[in-house]
Structure formats: structure tokens, C-alpha cells
Amino acid sequence: MENSFSKTGEVNKSFLYAFIFILGVGAVQYGYSIGVYNAMQKDFEHIFGWKSDEVNLWNGLITSICALGSAVGSLFAGAPADMYGKKSCIHATNVLLVIGCSLTLVQNEYWILGGRFLFGLCAGAFSVFVPSFINELAPNELKGSLGSLTQILITLGIFIANAFGLPLPEVAQGLPPTFINDQYWRVVFGMPIAFALFQSIMLATLFNYETPKYLKKHKKEEELQKIMARIYPLTQIDNRVSQIVIEGAGSSPGYKETLCHPRYAYATFVGCMLSILQQLSGINAVMFYSSAILGKFGISANIGTAVVGLVNMVSTFPTVWLMDKFGRRSLLWTLSLVQAVLLVGLGVSYIYVGESNSAKYLAVFFVMAFVVMFELSLGPVPWVYMSETMTERGLSLAVGLNWIFTIVIGLVTPILLDKIGGYFFIGNGAFTVVCALFCLFIMKETKGLSAQDVAQLYSKGKKQDNSSGEMLDTGDVDAVVIGQRRSKKYAPLEEENAK
């Protein structure tokens, strides 16, 4: 196959970014599932005529049932992706998503709950497929920038959901019978069907490729050559394929091996902790209930929510440069401390919001600043880091835990805000301090490292020699490359990880 990049010696970035954007429609669905019900709560209270003692129950159920489906979907996504390929699994997931979203169009709470569960199931599966597909597709030198697109597209999904929610009513009583008040919610709930159809059509036509790792493992050499020729210059293809062989050596580990084998267990622990701490920062308390939170500050709930979604999305763009410049570890621990300060400030402002106007303005500032800091660190970085360091099963576990804690956040946030108010956010600030300490003392840097390098970082019995840059074998470890001297560009990372 003719490769237009063979003469320039460059990777075909335009193709990569286009392909990853199509894959990232799954990440958009993930974000849409987070933000879609936020602005619909008052409209549903009007449509279904819920009594005052039923409102919190139904809002909590409709919010959390999607997260429950996502937890299930993410836990079981790894095995079929490894067996049948991620592209095939994405097509199957889109079929299920269309069914789920169709159920949510029925004006019945129980049908909506069933449809939301299926939609969540698909969103959870996408949260595994998309980052791992990108990680297997991207060259090592572009993993950071391309991997961060996952979070950008998640925030795009949240913003789209918030934007579609703008016309919805902000009160539940006295609404006249209009299309917006009585039928528009179906447009909002049905929009993911269009996204799913678009993605499947593109993956069946212009981007009909599986990951190179899957194709090599299943000995589909002709298809492998096609995708490699679209990405790399002809002179690089053999070396890149050899790297895939080395990185994919051996069978894919199961759950027992992922949790217990010294080569995988530490990386699984770190990834799962990052996933949990991401949720304990309280970001989804803001994303799920920004209408109620900002409404307390006297701001139009729908407009405020849309602004939060816009700030959330725009803030992710610098992360591409920041991760490549400063690395994953440094970005996480430093900005987690900043988030802690902002969350404490938000909590204090929330407590005194009824006593002064300045407290309202400060609270809004702290909300926006927290969202910005989250999207520069705890938002995108764990997704990139987990896809770099974890097995398919490990990533499924981490994402499943992420969704389980999302369920908890969705259920307890309105209760805790009602009972303890701003102290809820102060508690979130304490968890971000824990996150900073965890990243500083436990997590290891992966910026610029190959899969072999990463495997050695988290292998039991491995130490790094700062003077020579060598990985020293001090115990029994199943590593891909042992005792191989690192290039000089990795020396600073090895010195940092040895601290």
C-alpha cells in the first residue's frame, strides 16, 4: 500500500487524530450519560407529577441507575474486547445503546429506568474500549497527547448534554402544555442514538480497522499491514510491528493473574486507587447537581450548568501539553493540592452563602476554579495512566470501581448537602490531599516510556539504578525486558521514580 508519509518520515497524525475522534464518540456518550439528567429534573417533576417526598427518590434512582449500568458494563468489557476485538465490540455496544435510548423515550418511570441502565451499560463499556483502543493505536511518543483526547471528548459529551438542557424549565409548577415542557425531553434522551449511528457508519467505512495489537495476536497480517501503512512511514513499519510483538508477548492475563501476579498487581492497585480518588474529589457531585448547587447561589440553574460544562470542556485542552511537559505524576500531586484548597474554600463559602453576597461570588469562583484544576489533572491523567499501565482486566476493574463510586456520589450528594452543607466539599478536599500524597509517594512516572519500560516500573523485585539508568533484577519477576540499559532521555524519570 502506498504510504504518503514514507518520504517525510513522519507519523500520519491527521489520520490518527481523525480515527481517535471517531473512537472518541464513545467517550462523548460516556460524558453525555453524566450530564444529561442534570437539567431535566424539574421537567420530570412536572411531567410525572411527583410529590415532594418522591422527588429526591426518583431523581436519585434515575441518576444512579445509569451509573450502576456503567459499573456492570465496564467490569465485563475487557474479556470480549480481547477475544473479538474492540471495533466489533463497539458496533455491538452501539446496537445495545440504541435499544436502551429507545426505551427512555417511553413516558414511564420504569421504562426510563430500564433504558437508563442499558445506556449506562454501554457508557461503561465505552469507558474501557476507548482509552485502551487509543493506547494500542498510538505511537509511544504520542500516547500522552492522544490519550488525553478521551477526557476532552468526555467533557464535550457533558457540555452537549448541558447545552441541550438549556430550553428545559427550571420550575416544576404552573407550566403550560408546550413542546418544550412536555416533549423536548425525548429529544435530549434520544440524541445518543444519532451519535451511535454516526460512529458505527464511520467505523464500517472510512475507519474500518482493528488495533494493531489485536491483529498481530490473531495473525491477521494483511489487515495489520493496512493499518500500519496508514499510520507509519514504510521504513518504520517493520520496527513498529516488532515492538508490538514484544509488548504483546504472552497471553492476556485473567482477573486472578491481574490481581495476584507480581508483574500486574502493583499497577492494578495504583490504577484502581486513582480511579477511586478521582471520584472522591467530588467532581460528579458538581456535574450531577450543578443545577441545585448554583441555584442556591442565585444563578439560573440551566445557564450555570451550561457554563460549568463549557469551562469543564475548555479546561481539558492544555492537558495535552502539560502531560507531555511535566509528566503524569507531577501534574496529579501538585494540582490535587490546589483542588484541596479550592474545595475547602467552596465548603466555607457554601456554609456562609446565606449571610453575604460576597460568599455567593466566592462560591461560584471556587466551583469554576475547581472544575478547571480537575480537568488539568484528575480528569484526564488517570485515564491515560491506567491505559498505559494496566491489563484489559485491570482497566475493567478500575473503571468499574470508578462507576461504583459514581453511584455512591449520585445517591449521597443531595442527602449530605441537605444534612451537612458545605462540610461535604471540605470532606472532598481531604480526599484530594490523600490523592496528592498517594501520587507523590506511591505512583510512578510513565511519560515517554514504552510498554516494556512500564512493565518493569511496577514489577516486584525491580530497582532503578540512578547512576547508570539500568533496571536491576533483584528478584523473580516476569518482565518483558530484563537488565536492558535505558536511553538517556529516561534518566530523569527513573531518578524521580526512585524517590
C-alpha positions in Angstrom: 0.0 0.0 0.0 1.3 3.4 -0.9 2.1 5.4 2.2 2.1 9.2 1.7 4.2 9.7 4.8 7.1 7.4 3.8 9.1 10.2 2.2 8.7 12.6 5.1 9.4 10.0 7.8 6.6 11.3 9.9 3.7 9.6 11.6 0.4 10.3 10.0 -1.0 12.5 12.7 -4.0 13.7 10.7 -5.3 10.1 10.3 -4.6 9.3 13.9 -6.5 12.3 15.2 -9.4 11.7 12.9 -9.6 8.0 13.8 -9.4 8.7 17.5 -12.1 11.3 17.2 -14.4 8.7 15.7 -13.4 6.3 18.5 -14.0 9.1 21.0 -17.7 9.3 20.1 -17.8 6.5 22.8 -16.2 8.9 25.2 -18.8 11.6 24.2 -21.5 9.0 25.1 -19.9 8.5 28.5 -19.9 12.2 29.2 -23.4 12.6 27.9 -24.6 9.9 30.4 -23.1 12.0 33.2 -24.7 15.3 32.3 -27.9 14.5 30.5 -30.3 14.3 33.5 -29.0 17.4 35.4 -31.2 19.9 33.7 -34.2 17.6 33.3 -35.0 17.1 37.0 -37.6 19.9 37.2 -39.2 18.9 33.9 -39.6 15.3 35.0 -41.1 16.5 38.3 -43.7 18.4 36.2 -44.3 15.6 33.7 -44.8 12.8 36.2 -46.4 14.9 38.9 -44.1 13.6 41.6 -45.0 14.5 45.2 -42.4 16.4 47.3 -41.4 13.2 49.1 -40.9 11.4 45.8 -38.7 13.9 44.1 -35.4 13.0 45.7 -36.1 9.3 45.4 -36.8 9.4 41.6 -34.1 11.8 40.8 -31.6 9.7 42.8 -32.8 6.5 41.0 -32.7 7.9 37.5 -29.2 9.4 38.1 -27.7 6.4 39.8 -29.2 3.6 37.7 -27.1 4.8 34.7 -24.0 4.7 36.9 -24.9 1.2 38.0 -25.2 0.0 34.4 -21.9 1.7 33.7 -20.2 -0.2 36.6 -21.5 -3.5 35.2 -20.6 -2.6 31.6 -17.0 -1.6 32.5 -16.4 -4.8 34.6 -17.4 -7.1 31.8 -16.0 -5.2 28.8 -12.4 -6.4 29.0 -12.8 -10.1 28.1 -14.9 -9.7 24.9 -12.7 -6.8 23.7 -9.7 -9.1 24.0 -11.5 -12.0 22.3 -13.4 -10.4 19.5 -11.6 -7.1 19.0 -12.6 -3.6 20.2 -14.1 -2.4 16.9 -16.6 -5.3 16.8 -17.4 -4.7 20.5 -18.1 -1.0 19.7 -20.5 -2.0 17.0 -22.3 -4.4 19.3 -22.4 -1.8 22.1 -23.9 0.8 19.7 -26.8 -1.7 18.9 -27.5 -2.1 22.6 -27.3 1.7 23.2 -29.9 2.3 20.5 -32.2 -0.1 22.3 -31.6 1.5 25.7 -32.2 5.0 24.5 -35.3 4.0 22.7 -36.7 2.7 26.0 -36.1 6.0 27.7 -38.4 7.7 25.2 -41.4 6.0 26.8 -43.2 8.2 29.3 -43.0 5.7 32.1 -40.6 5.9 35.0 -39.8 2.1 35.0 -39.2 2.0 31.3 -36.9 5.0 31.7 -35.0 3.3 34.5 -34.5 0.2 32.3 -33.3 2.3 29.3 -31.0 4.3 31.5 -29.5 1.1 32.9 -28.8 -0.1 29.3 -27.4 3.3 28.3 -25.1 3.2 31.3 -24.0 -0.4 30.5 -22.9 0.9 27.1 -21.2 4.1 28.5 -19.3 1.9 30.9 -18.1 -0.4 28.1 -17.0 2.6 26.1 -15.0 3.9 29.1 -12.9 0.7 28.7 -12.9 0.4 24.9 -11.9 3.9 24.1 -8.8 4.6 26.2 -7.4 1.1 25.6 -8.0 1.3 21.8 -6.3 4.7 21.7 -3.3 3.3 23.8 -2.9 0.4 21.4 -3.2 2.6 18.3 -1.0 5.5 19.3 2.8 5.5 18.9 4.7 5.8 22.3 5.7 9.4 21.6 2.1 10.5 21.1 0.3 8.4 23.8 0.0 11.4 26.2 -1.4 13.9 23.7 -3.7 11.3 22.0 -4.7 9.7 25.3 -5.8 13.0 26.8 -8.4 13.3 24.0 -10.5 10.8 25.9 -11.2 13.3 28.7 -11.7 16.1 26.2 -14.4 14.2 24.5 -16.0 13.1 27.8 -16.2 16.8 28.8 -17.6 17.5 25.3 -20.4 15.0 26.0 -21.2 16.7 29.3 -21.3 20.1 27.6 -23.5 18.8 24.8 -25.9 17.4 27.4 -25.9 20.6 29.3 -26.5 22.7 26.2 -29.4 20.6 25.1 -30.9 21.1 28.5 -30.9 24.9 28.3 -34.5 25.2 27.0 -35.9 22.9 29.7 -37.9 24.6 32.5 -36.3 25.4 35.8 -39.5 25.2 37.9 -41.9 22.3 38.2 -45.2 24.0 38.9 -47.5 26.0 36.7 -46.0 25.0 33.4 -48.2 25.4 30.2 -48.6 22.5 27.9 -45.9 23.2 25.2 -43.5 21.0 23.2 -40.5 22.2 25.3 -42.3 21.5 28.6 -43.9 18.2 27.6 -42.0 16.5 24.7 -38.5 18.1 24.4 -37.1 15.7 27.0 -37.4 12.9 24.4 -35.0 14.9 22.1 -32.5 15.1 24.9 -32.7 11.4 25.8 -32.7 10.3 22.2 -29.7 12.3 21.0 -27.2 9.4 21.7 -28.9 7.3 19.0 -27.6 9.7 16.4 -24.1 9.6 17.9 -24.1 5.8 17.8 -25.3 5.6 14.2 -22.6 8.1 13.1 -19.8 6.2 14.9 -20.8 2.8 13.5 -21.1 4.1 10.0 -17.7 5.7 10.1 -16.1 2.5 11.7 -17.7 0.4 9.0 -16.4 2.6 6.1 -13.6 5.2 6.4 -12.1 3.8 9.6 -12.6 0.1 9.3 -9.6 -1.0 11.3 -8.9 -3.0 14.4 -6.0 -2.3 16.8 -2.5 -3.4 15.6 -2.0 -5.4 18.8 -5.2 -7.4 18.2 -4.5 -8.0 14.5 -0.9 -9.3 15.3 -2.1 -11.5 18.1 -4.8 -13.1 15.9 -2.3 -13.4 12.9 -4.3 -11.1 10.6 -1.2 -9.9 8.8 -2.9 -8.3 5.7 -5.1 -6.1 7.9 -2.2 -5.3 10.1 -0.1 -4.1 7.2 -3.0 -1.9 6.1 -3.5 -0.1 9.4 0.3 0.2 9.9 0.7 1.8 6.5 -2.0 4.4 7.2 -0.1 5.5 10.4 3.7 5.0 9.8 6.2 5.6 7.0 7.1 2.4 5.1 10.6 2.5 6.5 9.3 2.3 10.1 6.7 -0.4 9.8 8.9 -3.5 10.5 10.3 -1.9 13.6 6.9 -0.8 14.8 5.5 -4.3 14.3 8.4 -5.8 16.2 7.6 -3.5 19.1 4.0 -4.8 19.0 5.3 -8.4 19.1 7.5 -7.6 22.2 4.8 -5.6 24.0 2.1 -8.2 23.3 4.3 -11.2 24.2 2.4 -13.9 26.1 -1.3 -14.4 26.7 -3.6 -11.8 28.1 -3.8 -12.2 31.9 -7.1 -13.1 33.6 -8.5 -11.5 36.7 -6.7 -13.7 39.1 -3.3 -13.0 37.4 -4.1 -9.3 37.2 -4.8 -9.1 40.9 -2.1 -11.6 42.2 0.8 -11.8 39.8 3.7 -9.5 40.9 4.0 -8.2 37.3 0.5 -6.8 37.3 -0.8 -6.5 40.9 1.0 -3.2 41.8 -0.1 -1.5 38.6 -3.6 -2.7 39.2 -3.6 -1.3 42.7 -2.3 2.1 41.6 -4.8 2.3 38.8 -7.8 1.3 41.0 -6.8 3.8 43.7 -6.5 6.6 41.1 -9.9 5.7 39.8 -11.5 5.8 43.3 -9.7 9.0 44.3 -10.9 10.7 41.1 -14.5 10.2 42.2 -13.9 11.1 45.9 -12.7 14.5 44.7 -16.4 15.3 44.3 -16.3 16.2 40.6 -19.5 14.3 39.9 -21.3 15.9 42.8 -20.8 19.1 40.9 -21.6 17.6 37.5 -24.7 15.8 38.6 -26.1 18.5 40.8 -24.7 21.8 39.5 -28.2 23.0 38.8 -29.1 22.7 42.5 -25.7 23.9 43.8 -25.6 27.0 41.5 -29.3 27.6 42.1 -28.5 28.0 45.8 -26.2 30.9 44.8 -29.0 32.7 43.0 -27.8 31.7 39.5 -30.0 30.5 36.7 -29.7 26.7 37.1 -29.6 25.7 33.4 -27.4 28.6 32.3 -25.0 28.0 35.2 -24.8 24.3 34.4 -24.1 25.0 30.8 -21.3 27.4 31.8 -19.8 24.8 34.1 -19.9 22.3 31.2 -18.2 24.8 28.9 -15.5 25.6 31.5 -15.1 21.8 32.1 -14.5 21.2 28.4 -12.2 24.1 27.6 -10.0 23.3 30.6 -9.0 19.9 29.2 -7.2 21.3 26.2 -3.9 22.4 28.0 -3.6 19.0 29.5 -2.2 17.6 26.2 0.8 19.9 26.6 1.0 19.7 30.3 1.3 15.9 30.4 4.0 15.8 27.8 5.8 18.7 29.5 5.6 17.7 33.2 4.5 14.1 33.2 1.6 12.3 34.8 2.8 12.1 38.4 3.9 15.7 39.0 0.7 17.0 37.4 -1.5 14.9 39.6 0.1 15.5 43.0 0.6 19.3 42.6 -2.8 20.1 41.2 -4.6 17.8 43.7 -3.3 20.0 46.5 -4.6 23.1 44.6 -8.0 21.4 44.3 -8.0 20.7 48.1 -7.6 24.4 48.8 -10.4 25.3 46.3 -12.8 22.6 47.8 -12.2 23.9 51.3 -12.9 27.4 50.0 -16.1 26.2 48.3 -17.2 24.5 51.5 -16.7 27.6 53.7 -18.4 29.8 51.1 -21.3 27.3 50.9 -21.8 27.5 54.7 -21.9 31.3 54.7 -23.7 31.8 51.4 -26.9 33.0 53.0 -25.1 35.6 55.1 -23.4 37.7 52.4 -23.3 38.3 48.7 -19.5 38.0 48.6 -19.9 34.4 49.8 -22.0 33.7 46.7 -19.5 35.2 44.3 -16.7 33.3 46.1 -18.6 30.1 45.9 -19.1 30.4 42.2 -15.4 31.2 41.7 -14.4 28.1 43.7 -16.8 25.9 41.7 -15.3 27.1 38.4 -11.7 27.0 39.6 -12.1 23.5 41.0 -13.5 22.3 37.7 -10.6 23.9 35.8 -8.0 22.3 38.1 -9.7 18.9 37.9 -9.7 18.9 34.1 -6.0 19.8 34.1 -5.1 16.8 36.3 -7.5 14.3 38.0 -9.9 14.3 35.0 -7.7 13.2 32.0 -4.5 11.9 33.6 -5.8 8.8 35.3 -7.4 7.6 32.0 -4.1 8.0 30.2 -2.1 6.5 33.0 -4.4 3.5 33.5 -4.4 2.6 29.8 -0.6 2.7 29.8 0.0 0.6 32.9 -3.0 -1.8 33.3 -4.1 -5.0 31.6 -7.6 -5.2 29.9 -9.0 -6.9 33.0 -7.2 -4.4 35.3 -8.7 -1.5 33.4 -12.1 -3.0 33.6 -11.8 -3.3 37.4 -10.6 0.3 37.7 -13.3 1.7 35.6 -15.9 -0.5 37.4 -14.8 0.9 40.7 -15.0 4.4 39.3 -18.6 3.8 38.4 -19.4 2.2 41.7 -18.2 5.3 43.5 -20.1 7.4 40.9 -23.2 5.6 42.1 -22.4 6.4 45.7 -21.8 10.1 44.9 -25.0 10.3 42.9 -27.0 8.9 45.8 -25.5 10.6 48.8 -24.7 14.1 47.4 -28.3 15.5 47.8 -28.6 13.9 51.2 -25.3 15.2 52.5 -25.7 18.7 51.0 -29.0 18.8 52.9 -27.6 17.5 56.2 -24.1 18.9 56.4 -24.0 21.5 53.6 -20.5 22.9 52.8 -18.7 20.4 55.1 -19.4 17.9 52.3 -17.0 19.8 50.0 -14.4 20.1 52.8 -14.5 16.3 53.0 -13.8 16.1 49.3 -10.9 18.4 49.9 -9.5 16.0 52.4 -9.6 13.2 49.9 -7.7 15.3 47.3 -4.9 15.7 49.9 -4.9 11.9 50.2 -4.7 11.7 46.4 -1.7 14.1 46.3 0.2 12.1 48.9 -0.6 8.8 47.1 0.7 10.2 43.7 3.8 11.7 45.4 4.9 8.5 47.3 3.3 5.6 45.5 2.6 6.4 41.8 5.5 6.2 39.3 6.0 8.3 36.2 5.4 6.8 32.7 5.9 9.7 30.4 7.7 8.6 27.3 8.1 5.1 28.4 7.4 2.0 26.2 5.2 -0.9 27.4 8.3 -2.8 28.4 9.6 0.1 30.4 6.3 0.5 32.2 6.1 -3.3 32.9 9.5 -3.0 34.7 8.4 0.0 36.7 5.7 -1.9 38.5 7.4 -5.3 38.6 8.2 -6.7 42.0 11.9 -7.0 42.6 12.9 -4.3 40.3 15.0 -1.3 41.3 16.3 1.6 39.3 20.0 2.4 39.3 20.1 6.2 39.1 23.8 6.3 38.2 23.6 4.0 35.2 19.9 4.2 34.2 19.7 0.4 34.3 16.9 -1.7 35.6 18.4 -4.1 38.1 16.9 -7.6 38.6 16.7 -8.1 42.4 14.1 -10.8 42.4 11.9 -13.2 40.5 9.9 -11.2 38.0 8.1 -11.9 34.8 9.2 -8.9 32.9 9.4 -8.5 29.1 12.9 -7.0 29.1 15.4 -7.5 32.0 18.6 -5.7 32.5 18.2 -3.6 29.4 20.0 -0.2 29.6 17.7 2.8 29.2 18.3 5.6 26.9 19.4 8.9 28.4 16.1 10.6 27.9 14.6 8.3 30.5 17.2 9.0 33.2 15.3 12.0 34.8 12.1 9.8 35.1 14.0 7.0 36.7 15.5 9.4 39.2 12.1 10.8 40.1 10.5 7.3 40.4 13.3 6.2 42.7 12.5 8.8 45.3 
